[in-house]
Amino acid sequence: MKLLESTQAKLDQEHDKFNELYQGKLNDAVKEASNIKTLIPNAEEMNRLQEQVKELSGNYSKIMTKETNDSKIGALQVSVEDGERKLKEIRKEFGELQKNITMALDEYAKHKDKIKEIEKIKEKLDVIQPNTFNKESFMMAFMILTVMVCVLAVAVFNIYQRGSSTEPVHTNGRTQAKRNTKDMGSNDVLRRIPQSPNLQPGVCIISYDEARTGFHRELLDSANIRKCDVKSHVIRRHEQILELPRCKVYLMCTEFSERHVIIEEPGLGLGDLHRTTYYAVKKLGGCLIILYTKDPGSRKLRNQANQALYNTDIYCVKKQQELSNLEQNNGFYSTYDKLSEHQKTVLRQKIVDNMT
């Protein structure tokens, strides 16, 4: 802008000079014209006049050139004003851009620490990831390990089950087998049971659930048998039959079942633990008595007029040879939770007759 103003000032000065010069020459021309008559005959004067006219013409051309320059300067001023306006707009946009950049830098400064932490975690993952198992390999290894643990557990359990000893463990009148021999079946047990050994006076209560031994003992005590040495023995496996105390009377207590499975029938998949116990006692030469407990139908036996020893609705007593043999010799009793007076009397006499 200063350059344009300086150029304008110089042009104005030149215009003023040319204008003064033009007016002076014009006045001279007027003066010369007044004397034109005297000047015409004089050739020298005519030539001088022509030179002056030419000079005036040149000056006029200069003046016209100045006017053209003035128009160009005006257009240039308009362009400069447009440029200034656009420059202001650019400055305004630049200010807004600078403001946005400042805000972005502030946000970056706030999250700079978090970005560093993320970069550190990423570096650790880059180191760890190549050394980790993929999901499929991990699952396969886990399944293999699980199978191996299960197989080992089964093997250890089998070894533990097979162990038993021939030495009974006595605890408060109860005997339980100390296991250090292999798990045996019915034939193995019966083969190892001694034939008619020396038996001691007394009664052995046989239970198949340790939690029921106290209840079974109460039933026997309710018969009021004097000077009766009582032992309890729990049987859960065949090899524990070998540890039966050597008593002259065995009271085998079984629990109620819907099918009245007291002594298992062969071939029905019901096991043979009770059956093996029955034949083991017979081989020992002891007197076996079976007491069938928790039978709901036996509640009716509490009636004083009822002289039965068991619930006659238990159909297997007549059909099964082993139970039939016991029933014929007062060796089978059924009850729910208490013996009737008649049952107590017959049971007491049965034990006394065989205990000594």
Secondary structure, 3 states (H helix, E strand, C coil): CHHHHHHHHHHHHHHHHHHHHHHHHHHHHHHHHHCHHHHCCCHHHHHHHHHHHHHHHHHHHHHHHHHHHHHHHHHHHHHHHHHHHHHHHHHHHHHHHHHHHHHHHHHHHHHHHHHHHHHHHHHHHHHHHHHCCCHHHHHHHHHHHHHHHHHHHHHHHHHHHHCCCCCEEEECCEEEECCCCCCCCHHHHHHHCCCCCCCEEEEEEEECCHHHHHHHHHHHHCCCCCCCCEEEEECCCHHHHHHCCCEEEEEEEEECCCCCCCCCCCCCCCCCHHHHHHHHHHHHCCEEEEEEECCHHHHHHHCCCCCCCCCCCCCHHHHCHHHHHHHHCCCEEECCCCCCHHHHHHHHHHHHHHHC
